[in-house]
Amino acid sequence: MPSCGPRIENEHKTLTAMVAIYCRARHGGTDEPCEECRDLIAYARKRLAACPFQQDKPTCGRCRIHCYKPEAKAKIREVMRYAGPRMLWHHPLLAIRHLCDGRRKAPPAPDRSPARQKD
């Protein structure tokens, strides 16, 4: 992942860890995620890189902009429901950081309208 800053990097590490926990339990117990889970991580990585908030980004659950497609959003929700409680055991620092980040208030949605020119 190209360097997007520490906030986005932490989000990516947390998501990757959650998907790994989920995949190990649900898809066969290997250290490497299955193809479906690798695709989900790649999709999430692309969405994180395109996040308009970048360093001010809240956790996705508190964000005002929902940038995942409905299928991917449902899959991420399933992964987080399973892996979230287990994160404290497997990755305690990432879990605590994610819980703290979840308390951040979401910034207002950025204005996406084209810039108006003054004549």
Secondary structure, 3 states (H helix, E strand, C coil): CCCCCHHHHHHHHHHHHHHHHHHHHHCCCCCCCCHHHHHHHHHHHHHHHCCCCHHHCCCHHHCCCCCCCHHHHHHHHHHHHHHHHHHHHHCHHHHHHHHHHCCCCCCCCCCCCCCCCCC
